[in-house]
Amino acid sequence: MIERPDHTREITHLLGEFPVVAIVGARQTGKTTLAQAIGVAFGSAAHHFDLEDPRDDARLAAPMLALEGLDGLVVIDEVQRRPDLFPVLRVLADRAGARVRYLILGSAAPELVQGGGESLAGRVVFHELPGLDLGETGVEQLDSLWRRGGLPRSFLAASESASLRWRREYIRAYLERDIPALGFRLAPATLRRFWNMLAHYSGQLWNGAELARAFGVSEPTVRHYLDILAATCMVRVLPPWFENVGKRQVRAPKIYLADSGLLHALLDIGSTQESLLGHPRVGASWEGFALHQIVRALNADWRDCHHWRLHTGAELDLLVTRDDRRLGFEIKRSDAPRVTPSMRSALDVLRLEKLYVVHPGREAWLMDQRIVAVPLAGILEHLRVERERG
């Protein structure tokens, strides 16, 4: 097991401020393990309910009676299976004061976000748990984390072939079990075809019309498919940044598969580093992986993250806004990146405090005033100061 101290610390802090904390994220990111680690601090005052266990589900047949007498920490896993619990938790949260805290876990599905957000407004805070990152695995595991992805069981598998088999089975189970369980009425084969198609578009601008033509359905239909994958944390939709700067700006989002290991499985890339490096989509895979590591290194909120592009061609892979500060990131799969007119345009038009050029090499150097080349392996140390300042 890999410890996740940053998430443990943040969730523990949130439990001190809110009566209900919801940990959301894709299947198998480690939500249950993290909740158990947090529960250790509460000792015998921690109570766990797993709604996939028929016995625990039966214990909550009368939820008010089962929960109202409990103190300490109450953990309810797979809470999206029982949306009827949200109104009960609202009543209990208002009664409980500081005697009890509720930690609810589940897939980031509409049932959880809408039901919990509406019923528990003002009482709940959401914490998204992604896959493992470089700060948790160590930078010496960078290639393995990129190749296998951040889902703990994939990353920790006994061999490369075992990791790939696990990811393929994960995809099958997600389509055949998880999607129907979340209430989505969609044939697994249909969503699988779309997911495969989207894997080839990872790192590109969303073009619903083009995808709809290729898929043979309407544009609203492919947007619905995208919303399902985004709601279940399989896809990250990076919105565009635009403001009145007197230039024509692209307003389409960029699409990234959230886990590089699942991307590689969908693209049918082999289990070796050589097969990954020789694949035509290696650059897009590297960009998506690096982007997610940067956001985690900054501990940034995804709502503060955007891409930027002008119709003239100038672009920026990632813009992170923090209060009145703006940091830019350009991701290059080159050991010797150079300053480009696009970088200078982004620096000036967006009024960036600093622009980081993230590359796969080993060295960091000052490329120009306010432009710094940083290896991805060193991103944690270079962004530590930014994180502390933010």
N, C-alpha and C positions, 0 to 999 in steps of 0.2 A: 504494500500500500504506500502511496506517495502522499505525504502530508500536504495540506493546503492552508498554511497559516494565515495568509492574507484574507482569504474568504472566511475562515473561522473567526478571525478578529473582527472583520467588518460585520458579519451577521450577529455576533455576540454584542457588538455595539448597538446595532439596530434593535435588538431585543430589549435593550435598556431604554429605548425611546418609543417603541411602538408595541402595543399589546399583541399584534399579529405580524409575523414576518413570513413572506412566501418566497421559497426558493424555487425558481422556475428554470427550465432548461431542457435540452434534448434528453432522450433516454440514455442511460448508462454514462452520464457525465460524473456521477459520484454523489448525487444529492443525498441518498440514504446514508452513505458512509460518512459524509460531512455532518449530517444531522446527528448521527450516533456519537461522533467525536464531540460535538457541542453538548450533547446530553450528558456526557461523562462529568462535566463540571457541575451538573445539577444532582448527580448521584442518584439516590433512591427517589428523588423528587422529579425524575424524568419519566414520562409515560408515553409509550409508543403505540401507534395504531397504523397498521399497513392495510389499506383498503383492498389490496389484491389478495389478502389472506381472508378466507371466508369467516374464520373465527373472529377476527377483529371487526370485519364488516357487521357481523351479527351483534357484537358488543355495542355497536353504535346504531342499532336499530331504533332505539329511543335516545337520540344524541344528547338532548338536554339532561336527561337523568344520568347518562354515562359520564358527561363531562363537567357538570356544574360543581361537583364536589372535589375536583382535582386541583392541587397546588403545584407550583414549580413550573416545569416545562412540559407542554403537551405537544407531541409530534404526530402529525397526521400525514401519512405518505399516500401518494396517488389520489390526492384530494379531488381531482377533476372527475373522478368516478361518482362523487356524491355532492353535486351542486346544492343539494338541500341543506348541507352543513353550513353554508355561508351565512344565512340569516341567524342560525343558532350561534355561530361564533360572534356575530355582531352583538347579540344580547349578552353573551358571556364576557366579551371584551369590555363592555360598558360596566358590567358589575364587578369585574375582577380586581380593578385597581392594580397594585403592584404584586399581588399574590401569585399570579399565574401569567405565563406567556405562551402563545401558540405559535408553533413553527409548522407551517403547512408546505408540503412538497408536491410538485406535479409538473407535467409537461406544459410548456407555454402555449396552451391551446386557448381558443376563444372562450371555452367554458370556464377556464380558470381566470383569465384576465378580465373578462367582462363580468362574470358572476362575482368574483372576489372583489374586483374594483368597485362595482356598484353597491354590493351589500355591505362592504367593509370600508367604505369611503371615510378617510380620516383616521382609520384605525390600523390599516395595513400598509406595509411597504414591501416592494418586490425587489428581489436580488436575483439576477440571472447568473447561473453557474455554467460557464463554458467548459470546454475540454481543458486538458492540461496545457500549461504554457512553459516557456523556457525558464521562467523564474522558479518553477516547481520541479522540472526535470533536470535542470542544469544545462548550461550552454553546450557542454560536451556531448549532449544527446541531440543536438540540433538536427542533424541529418535523419536520425531515427524518428524524431518527433514529426518532422516534415513528411517523411515517407509513410509512417504508420498513422499519423493523425493523433489528436489529443484525447480520444475516448480511452479511459484508463485500461480497459481490458485489451484493446487493440495495441496500445503502446507497451503494455507489460506482457504481451503474449510470449510464449517460450521460443518462438522462431518467427522468421519473416513469413513463411507459408502459413503458420497458424494465425498470425495477425490478419493476413489477407482473407483466410477462410472465415474468421470471426466477423470481419467487416461485411463480407458478402451475405452471411447469415443475418447480420444486423439489418441490412437493407431489406432482405426478404421479410423479416419479422415486422419491421416498421410498416411496410406496405400492406401486409396481409393481416396483422393483428392490431397495431397501434392506430392506424388511420381509421379503421372501422370503430374501434373502441372509443375514439374521440368524437364520433358522430358524423364523420365525413362520408357521404355516399358517393364513392368513386371506385371504379374497378382498379385493383392493384396494378394490372398490366398497363392501364392508361397512365397512371401517375408515374410508373416506372419509366415508360417511354419519354414522358416529359422531363423527368429528373435526369435521365441520360442525355437528353437534348440540351438541357440547361447546363450540364457539366461541360459541354463543349463551348458554351457561351460564358463560362465563369470568367470574371474580370472584364467583361464587356458591358457596354451600355445596353439597358433594357430596350428591346425593340419588339413590342407586343404584336405589331402588325406582321413583322417578318416571321416570328415564331408561330403565330396563328396560321399563316399560309403554309409553313412547313409542316405543321401538325394537322392541318385540315379541319380546324375548328375556328370559332369566332375569337376576336381579340378579348372580349370580357371573359371568355372561358379560360384562356391561357393565363389571364391575370388572376382568376380564381385559383388555378393550380399553383401559381407562384405564391399567393397568399397562404395556401395550406402549408407549403414548404417553409415559408418564413415564420408562420405562427408556431410551427413545431421546431424551430431553431435549426433547420437543415440548410437554410439559405439566409444570407445576410444581404439586405437591400440597403445599399449606401446611397443616401439621397444627394442630390446636387446642391451646391452652394451657389446662390445667386443673389445679387443686390444691384442697385442702380449704379453701375460703373460706366455707363455710356458705351458698353460693348455687348454684342449679341452672345448670350451665354446658353449653353446646352442645359436643358432642364430635365433630362431623363436620368433616372438613377442607374448606378452600376450594380451588377449582380455578382455575388461571390458565394460559392458553396462554403458553408461554415467550417467544415472539417476537411483538411487536406487528405486524410486517409480515406474518407468516404469518396472524395473526388477521384482519387486514384483507382478505387475499386470500380466506380461507375465508368471510368474511362478505360477499364480493363488493362491497366498498367500492371506489369509484373511486380513481384515482391522485392526485386533488387534495386539498388541505387542506380545501377547502369541502365535498367529499363526505364526508370523515371527520367534520368538525364537525357535519354535518347528520344523521349516522346515529344511530339510537336507542341503539346500544351504545357511543357515544363515551365515556360516563362509565366504563364497565367497562374499555374499552381504556386510558383514561388511568390508571386505578387500577393495572392490571397493569403498565403501562410504568413508572409512578413507583415501584412497589414494587421492581421489579428494579433500578432505578437507585439506590435507597436501599441495598439490600443490597450492591451493588457499591461504592458510595461508602464504606460502612463496612468493606469487605473482610470481611464477615461470613460465617460458615459457615451454610449453609442449615439445618443441623441445630439451630442456635440461633435459628431464626426460626419464629414461630407467629402465628396470629390468635387472638383471644379474643372470646367472645360469651356473654352470659347469656340465659336464656330470657325475662327481663324486657325485653330489647331493648338493653341496654347492650353496646357492642362496641368493638373496637380492630382496625384493619386489619392492623397489624404490630407484634409484640412481639419485640425482639431482646434476648437475654440474653447477657451477657458476664461470666463469673465470677459475682460477686454483684451485678452491676449490671443494671438493666432500663431499656431505652429503648423508648418507645412512639411509633408513627407513625400518624397519621390522615390519609388522603389525601382532599382535597376539591377538586372541580373548580369552584372559586368564587374570584374575586379578593378577596372579603371574607369569609372564614370567621369564624364566631363560636364562642365557647366554649359547649359543650352539656352538659347533665346527663350524657350518655354519656361525654364526655371526663373529667369530674370523677370519675365512677364508676370508670373505668379507672385514672385517676391514683391513687386511694385504694386500691381493691381490689387492684390489681397492685403497689402500692408502687413506682411508676415514679420513676426519678431525674429524668426529663424527658420531656415529651410534645411531639413536633414535629407541627405541622399543616402538611402539605405542600400547596401550592396552585400554580396556574399563573400567578400575578401576578408582580410585579417587586420587591416590598418584603418585608422581614422586620421583625417587630415582636413585642414581648412581649405576649401576650394575657392572661396571668394568671401567678400564681406557678407556675413549672415548666412553663408551656405557652407554646411559641414558634411563631409562624407563620413558615414558611420557603418561599420560592419554589423550585420544583423546579430552576430554572436556577441557583440559588445553593446547592444542597444539598451540592455537593462541598466548598465552603469551610466551610460550617457544620458539616459532619460530620468535617472534617479533625482537629479537636481530639479528637473522640470516638474516631476511628480511632487516633490517637497514644496516647491514654490506654489504649485496649484492647489 
